[in-house]
Amino acid sequence: MSYIIGPLRLIKGEHDFPEFLQVMRDLQGAAIARAEQIWSPGYKFGGINPKDGQFGIAPLRAREMAHDVSATTLSGTYSFRKNLGATAWHSIFDYTTRKDVLHAFAGFAITDAALNLLELRWQIGDRIYPIMDIQEAKSWGNFALIVKQDMGDQLIAEPETSVYVRAYVETVGWQNIVPLGFQLYKRKDLIISES
């Protein structure tokens, strides 16, 4: 697994990092292929407004990323803002995807002017990924971390799969940690519901 760290204005705005677009295209292709296998027979990709027999695509939502799969309603917050209370390893995301939802990750954006984190570690299901040192981003203020994976090995959480992301905190306080990626969903009511 390799990754790119760059100023957010370049990655998401001025397009000086074409790798970001390629990572997103590769991730979407791999996630769609995985969803077609999981939700077979016959389910196909239907974009943002899927019809019968299709699955859709939507942004990742904070409420989706703090959900207990056994609960009947979403239990998370409406924000990706985290209060990091001590210099130590902290849980950033710890949840299980719902039955008919797949989450695909390209990385993270830190939208604050100051970076409070030093390292990140992913775990999806029983697969634990290497620790990513993000200290070089301290000189940029808000930045994005883009994870480049080999095809077929992207950061994809299938339905009813645990996602656990931890960060080592250097400075206590609030931090906006926004995942870059999307979710695929089999049932539209899962995405349009306010509960």
PLY file of the C-alpha trace (Angstrom):
ply
format ascii 1.0
element vertex 195
property float x
property float y
property float z
element edge 194
property int vertex1
property int vertex2
end_header
0.00 0.00 0.00
1.37 3.40 -0.93
-0.08 6.83 -0.34
0.24 10.44 -1.42
-0.07 13.42 0.90
-0.72 16.80 -0.64
-2.33 20.19 0.03
-6.10 19.92 -0.21
-6.35 22.89 -2.58
-4.21 21.05 -5.14
-5.79 17.62 -4.81
-9.42 18.71 -4.80
-9.25 22.13 -6.44
-6.43 23.06 -8.77
-6.03 19.51 -10.10
-2.24 19.37 -9.78
-2.48 15.80 -8.48
-3.95 13.73 -11.34
-3.26 10.63 -9.22
-6.29 11.51 -7.09
-8.66 11.25 -10.05
-7.07 7.96 -11.11
-7.34 6.51 -7.59
-11.04 7.46 -7.48
-11.70 5.91 -10.93
-9.88 2.70 -10.00
-11.69 2.55 -6.66
-15.10 3.05 -8.25
-14.44 0.34 -10.84
-13.27 -2.14 -8.18
-16.20 -1.33 -5.86
-18.77 -1.72 -8.64
-17.27 -5.08 -9.66
-17.34 -6.25 -6.03
-20.96 -5.10 -5.58
-22.05 -6.91 -8.75
-20.57 -10.13 -7.32
-22.13 -9.65 -3.88
-25.57 -8.58 -5.07
-25.94 -11.02 -7.90
-27.75 -12.30 -9.75
-28.61 -9.43 -11.96
-27.94 -6.28 -9.93
-26.10 -3.66 -11.99
-24.75 -0.19 -11.30
-27.42 2.51 -11.65
-25.57 5.72 -10.71
-27.03 8.26 -8.30
-30.66 7.41 -9.11
-30.89 3.62 -9.49
-33.94 1.81 -10.82
-35.26 -1.65 -9.88
-32.51 -4.27 -10.13
-29.77 -1.64 -9.80
-27.58 -0.38 -6.97
-26.68 3.27 -6.47
-23.76 5.44 -5.42
-23.69 8.19 -2.78
-21.15 10.09 -0.67
-19.99 8.64 2.62
-22.06 10.04 5.49
-20.92 10.49 9.07
-24.14 8.88 10.34
-23.35 5.76 8.28
-19.87 5.52 9.79
-20.94 5.20 13.41
-23.65 2.62 12.91
-24.11 -0.60 14.84
-25.24 -3.21 12.33
-27.59 -4.74 14.92
-29.36 -1.40 15.55
-32.54 -0.51 13.68
-31.65 3.16 13.25
-28.44 5.08 12.61
-26.61 6.07 15.77
-23.80 8.31 14.54
-23.25 12.03 14.48
-23.92 14.35 11.57
-20.28 15.47 11.43
-16.79 14.11 10.78
-15.45 16.42 13.50
-13.73 14.49 16.31
-12.70 15.65 19.77
-9.30 14.09 20.44
-8.79 14.21 24.19
-5.28 12.92 24.91
-1.90 12.19 23.36
-2.45 8.53 22.50
-4.04 6.26 19.89
-7.72 7.20 19.32
-10.54 5.50 17.48
-11.54 7.69 14.54
-14.06 5.32 12.94
-15.28 2.08 14.49
-18.42 0.70 12.90
-19.91 -2.10 10.83
-21.41 -1.44 7.40
-25.09 -2.19 7.04
-26.50 -5.22 5.25
-27.05 -3.66 1.82
-24.28 -1.03 1.83
-20.66 -1.17 0.67
-18.11 1.53 1.63
-15.08 2.37 -0.55
-12.25 4.62 0.67
-9.67 6.62 -1.28
-8.20 8.32 1.80
-8.90 11.26 4.10
-9.03 15.03 4.01
-8.09 17.08 7.05
-9.89 20.37 6.56
-8.40 22.21 9.55
-5.46 24.61 9.41
-3.57 22.57 12.04
-2.91 18.83 12.02
-3.30 17.13 15.42
-2.50 13.61 14.18
0.83 11.89 13.52
-0.17 8.44 12.24
-3.19 6.53 10.92
-3.98 2.82 10.90
-6.75 1.02 8.96
-8.46 -2.27 9.65
-11.24 -3.58 7.42
-12.66 -6.88 8.59
-9.75 -9.00 9.73
-7.24 -7.25 7.45
-4.91 -4.83 9.26
-3.00 -2.33 7.10
0.41 -0.78 7.87
0.61 2.41 9.92
0.73 5.56 7.75
2.95 8.38 9.02
1.36 11.69 8.02
3.69 14.15 9.80
4.93 15.66 6.53
1.51 17.28 6.13
2.09 19.52 9.18
3.61 22.16 6.93
0.54 22.37 4.65
-2.41 23.06 6.92
-5.45 21.41 5.39
-4.42 18.44 3.27
-5.56 15.17 1.76
-4.14 11.69 2.12
-4.77 9.54 -0.95
-4.26 5.78 -0.60
-2.99 4.07 -3.75
-3.81 0.37 -3.79
-3.12 -2.37 -6.29
-6.16 -3.24 -8.37
-8.33 -5.69 -6.48
-6.89 -4.63 -3.14
-8.61 -1.29 -2.58
-9.97 -0.17 0.79
-13.48 -1.59 0.36
-15.73 -2.64 3.24
-18.35 -5.09 2.03
-21.80 -5.26 3.65
-21.76 -6.22 7.35
-17.98 -5.74 7.58
-16.22 -3.94 10.42
-14.22 -0.77 9.73
-11.75 0.42 12.34
-9.54 3.47 11.79
-7.25 4.70 14.55
-5.00 7.75 14.75
-2.11 8.67 16.99
-2.87 12.12 18.40
-0.07 14.58 19.10
-2.16 17.64 20.01
-5.50 17.40 21.82
-8.54 19.22 20.48
-11.01 19.09 17.61
-10.08 17.74 14.19
-12.15 17.39 11.01
-11.29 13.99 9.53
-13.31 13.60 6.35
-13.14 10.30 4.46
-12.66 10.51 0.70
-14.66 7.87 -1.13
-18.27 6.80 -1.56
-20.83 4.16 -0.70
-22.75 1.81 -2.93
-26.22 0.81 -1.79
-28.69 -1.85 -2.86
-31.81 -0.22 -1.40
-32.54 3.46 -1.97
-34.43 3.82 1.32
-31.15 3.27 3.17
-29.73 6.46 1.68
-32.70 8.82 1.58
-33.81 8.13 5.16
-33.26 10.89 7.74
-33.23 8.47 10.68
0 1
1 2
2 3
3 4
4 5
5 6
6 7
7 8
8 9
9 10
10 11
11 12
12 13
13 14
14 15
15 16
16 17
17 18
18 19
19 20
20 21
21 22
22 23
23 24
24 25
25 26
26 27
27 28
28 29
29 30
30 31
31 32
32 33
33 34
34 35
35 36
36 37
37 38
38 39
39 40
40 41
41 42
42 43
43 44
44 45
45 46
46 47
47 48
48 49
49 50
50 51
51 52
52 53
53 54
54 55
55 56
56 57
57 58
58 59
59 60
60 61
61 62
62 63
63 64
64 65
65 66
66 67
67 68
68 69
69 70
70 71
71 72
72 73
73 74
74 75
75 76
76 77
77 78
78 79
79 80
80 81
81 82
82 83
83 84
84 85
85 86
86 87
87 88
88 89
89 90
90 91
91 92
92 93
93 94
94 95
95 96
96 97
97 98
98 99
99 100
100 101
101 102
102 103
103 104
104 105
105 106
106 107
107 108
108 109
109 110
110 111
111 112
112 113
113 114
114 115
115 116
116 117
117 118
118 119
119 120
120 121
121 122
122 123
123 124
124 125
125 126
126 127
127 128
128 129
129 130
130 131
131 132
132 133
133 134
134 135
135 136
136 137
137 138
138 139
139 140
140 141
141 142
142 143
143 144
144 145
145 146
146 147
147 148
148 149
149 150
150 151
151 152
152 153
153 154
154 155
155 156
156 157
157 158
158 159
159 160
160 161
161 162
162 163
163 164
164 165
165 166
166 167
167 168
168 169
169 170
170 171
171 172
172 173
173 174
174 175
175 176
176 177
177 178
178 179
179 180
180 181
181 182
182 183
183 184
184 185
185 186
186 187
187 188
188 189
189 190
190 191
191 192
192 193
193 194
